[in-house]
């Protein structure tokens, strides 16, 4: 597993993400819908950096502020220690990565935390699991490396003190078809990207 320990949201992290497919973009890869992903990747590749999004919504800031609390609480709850990493770079492609909230290398476990002050969202996650909007991100964790065996998907809501953590353990086998299909598409995009770059540059 290729680990980079740069700080997330640092200048180095944004440079490493340039022209690379992470969790959100992996959703575009596996969706099958027409999009301009390859052109966005080429733009970043030519620039040498991924565009920093200065806008941080209240929900995003809440997640940033509470992620360390959620990680520590889940470690205490589960007995599993997670280290912070900048990103996991793909074993299969130079333009593919994932940025987890924590990782336990010995057991091949990725931690993904979703923090919310909204109790009803938290309760829904308990009964229905992760929202479908996170499916691509969850699949991406398994796609970057075969060493990833589980994703521990954790919702944290301090406003529900009787159950502040909702945990769903996602297994590699559940995602295997999309993992293999997604990897193949990423490799095709990587080839296309190099061809377009050569054509575009005089």
PLY file of the C-alpha trace (Angstrom):
ply
format ascii 1.0
element vertex 202
property float x
property float y
property float z
element edge 201
property int vertex1
property int vertex2
end_header
0.00 0.00 0.00
1.43 3.36 -1.04
0.99 5.81 1.84
1.79 9.52 1.74
1.78 11.22 5.13
1.35 14.79 3.97
-1.25 16.83 5.81
-4.65 16.84 4.16
-5.63 20.22 2.67
-1.98 21.30 2.68
-0.25 22.71 -0.43
1.55 19.38 -0.92
-1.76 17.48 -0.71
-3.32 19.68 -3.41
-0.26 19.21 -5.64
-0.45 15.43 -5.28
-4.14 15.48 -6.18
-3.49 17.32 -9.45
-4.72 15.23 -12.37
-5.69 12.41 -10.03
-8.93 10.53 -9.38
-10.08 10.44 -5.75
-13.33 9.35 -4.13
-15.66 11.95 -5.64
-14.20 11.52 -9.12
-14.28 7.74 -8.80
-18.07 8.12 -8.63
-17.89 9.78 -12.06
-15.71 6.93 -13.33
-18.10 4.15 -12.36
-21.34 6.02 -13.13
-21.09 5.45 -16.88
-22.59 8.91 -17.51
-20.88 11.25 -19.97
-18.80 13.87 -18.22
-15.72 16.03 -18.77
-13.58 14.33 -16.15
-10.67 13.69 -18.49
-10.51 17.39 -19.41
-10.63 18.45 -15.75
-7.76 16.04 -15.07
-5.76 17.37 -18.03
-6.26 20.96 -16.88
-4.88 20.11 -13.44
-2.03 18.08 -14.92
-0.97 21.03 -17.08
-1.29 23.45 -14.15
0.59 21.17 -11.76
-1.91 21.61 -8.95
-5.51 20.88 -8.06
-7.66 23.96 -7.63
-8.18 24.81 -3.97
-11.80 25.33 -3.08
-11.80 28.18 -0.58
-15.51 27.75 0.11
-16.21 25.65 3.19
-19.87 25.21 4.09
-21.03 25.00 7.69
-21.52 21.25 7.29
-17.99 20.83 5.91
-16.50 22.88 8.75
-18.45 20.82 11.26
-16.92 17.68 9.77
-13.39 19.13 9.82
-13.76 20.22 13.46
-15.27 16.96 14.69
-13.32 14.38 12.67
-10.51 14.05 15.29
-13.12 13.59 18.03
-14.93 10.92 16.02
-11.68 9.09 15.24
-10.61 9.06 18.90
-14.03 8.00 20.14
-14.22 5.16 17.62
-10.70 4.00 18.52
-11.75 3.84 22.17
-14.99 2.06 21.24
-13.40 -0.49 18.89
-9.93 -0.93 20.35
-8.48 -0.24 16.88
-5.82 2.45 16.56
-5.94 4.54 13.40
-3.17 6.74 12.07
-3.79 9.90 10.10
-2.44 9.92 6.56
-2.52 12.38 3.70
-3.51 9.89 1.05
-3.27 6.33 -0.18
-1.87 6.30 -3.71
-3.10 3.54 -5.99
-1.17 0.33 -6.54
-2.62 0.20 -10.07
-2.52 3.70 -11.55
-0.46 6.87 -11.28
-3.64 9.01 -11.46
-5.65 7.37 -8.68
-5.74 7.95 -4.91
-7.90 7.97 -1.78
-7.83 10.31 1.23
-9.12 8.40 4.27
-9.86 9.81 7.71
-7.66 7.12 9.25
-5.99 3.81 8.50
-4.93 0.71 10.38
-2.25 -0.83 8.18
-1.85 -4.07 10.15
-5.47 -5.04 9.65
-6.09 -3.35 6.29
-8.85 -1.14 7.69
-9.78 2.31 6.37
-11.74 4.70 8.58
-14.30 7.01 6.99
-16.08 9.40 9.35
-19.18 11.47 8.66
-19.95 14.04 11.34
-23.35 15.65 11.63
-25.24 17.74 14.20
-28.49 16.47 12.63
-29.93 13.67 14.77
-32.44 12.46 12.16
-29.68 11.96 9.56
-27.68 10.04 12.15
-30.68 7.84 13.04
-31.38 7.18 9.36
-27.78 6.05 8.92
-28.25 3.57 11.76
-31.21 1.94 10.07
-30.34 2.36 6.38
-26.53 2.51 6.29
-24.37 4.96 4.32
-26.17 7.23 1.88
-25.96 6.19 -1.77
-24.09 9.45 -2.48
-21.09 7.95 -0.64
-21.03 4.68 -2.62
-18.32 5.80 -5.03
-16.09 7.05 -2.24
-16.48 3.78 -0.32
-15.74 1.70 -3.42
-12.69 3.84 -4.15
-11.04 2.84 -0.88
-11.07 -0.80 -1.96
-10.01 0.09 -5.51
-6.72 1.77 -4.60
-5.22 -1.35 -3.00
-6.02 -5.02 -2.45
-4.58 -4.58 1.04
-7.74 -2.70 2.04
-10.00 -5.40 3.50
-12.59 -3.30 5.35
-13.92 0.24 5.49
-15.29 1.23 8.88
-17.89 3.84 8.01
-18.70 5.88 11.09
-21.35 8.52 11.60
-20.72 10.78 14.60
-23.48 12.90 16.14
-22.82 14.35 19.62
-26.45 15.51 19.73
-27.51 11.86 20.10
-25.66 11.01 23.34
-27.43 7.64 23.72
-25.68 6.52 20.50
-23.16 9.12 19.29
-21.53 6.61 16.94
-23.24 4.65 14.20
-20.88 2.10 12.65
-21.19 0.10 9.44
-18.35 -2.26 8.54
-18.05 -2.58 4.77
-16.29 -5.67 3.42
-14.19 -5.87 0.28
-16.30 -8.69 -1.20
-19.35 -6.42 -1.31
-17.63 -4.05 -3.76
-15.50 -6.37 -5.86
-17.36 -6.01 -9.19
-17.30 -2.20 -9.06
-13.67 -2.25 -7.88
-12.49 -4.30 -10.86
-14.62 -2.35 -13.33
-13.52 0.97 -11.86
-9.84 0.10 -11.97
-10.11 -0.86 -15.62
-11.82 2.44 -16.42
-9.19 4.43 -14.46
-6.43 2.76 -16.47
-8.28 3.60 -19.70
-8.62 7.23 -18.59
-4.91 7.33 -17.71
-4.02 6.16 -21.22
-6.45 8.63 -22.80
-5.11 11.45 -20.64
-1.53 10.87 -21.80
-2.66 10.76 -25.43
-4.63 14.03 -25.09
-1.73 15.71 -23.33
0.65 14.82 -26.16
-1.83 16.15 -28.73
-2.58 19.36 -26.86
1.03 20.40 -26.17
2.80 21.79 -29.23
0 1
1 2
2 3
3 4
4 5
5 6
6 7
7 8
8 9
9 10
10 11
11 12
12 13
13 14
14 15
15 16
16 17
17 18
18 19
19 20
20 21
21 22
22 23
23 24
24 25
25 26
26 27
27 28
28 29
29 30
30 31
31 32
32 33
33 34
34 35
35 36
36 37
37 38
38 39
39 40
40 41
41 42
42 43
43 44
44 45
45 46
46 47
47 48
48 49
49 50
50 51
51 52
52 53
53 54
54 55
55 56
56 57
57 58
58 59
59 60
60 61
61 62
62 63
63 64
64 65
65 66
66 67
67 68
68 69
69 70
70 71
71 72
72 73
73 74
74 75
75 76
76 77
77 78
78 79
79 80
80 81
81 82
82 83
83 84
84 85
85 86
86 87
87 88
88 89
89 90
90 91
91 92
92 93
93 94
94 95
95 96
96 97
97 98
98 99
99 100
100 101
101 102
102 103
103 104
104 105
105 106
106 107
107 108
108 109
109 110
110 111
111 112
112 113
113 114
114 115
115 116
116 117
117 118
118 119
119 120
120 121
121 122
122 123
123 124
124 125
125 126
126 127
127 128
128 129
129 130
130 131
131 132
132 133
133 134
134 135
135 136
136 137
137 138
138 139
139 140
140 141
141 142
142 143
143 144
144 145
145 146
146 147
147 148
148 149
149 150
150 151
151 152
152 153
153 154
154 155
155 156
156 157
157 158
158 159
159 160
160 161
161 162
162 163
163 164
164 165
165 166
166 167
167 168
168 169
169 170
170 171
171 172
172 173
173 174
174 175
175 176
176 177
177 178
178 179
179 180
180 181
181 182
182 183
183 184
184 185
185 186
186 187
187 188
188 189
189 190
190 191
191 192
192 193
193 194
194 195
195 196
196 197
197 198
198 199
199 200
200 201
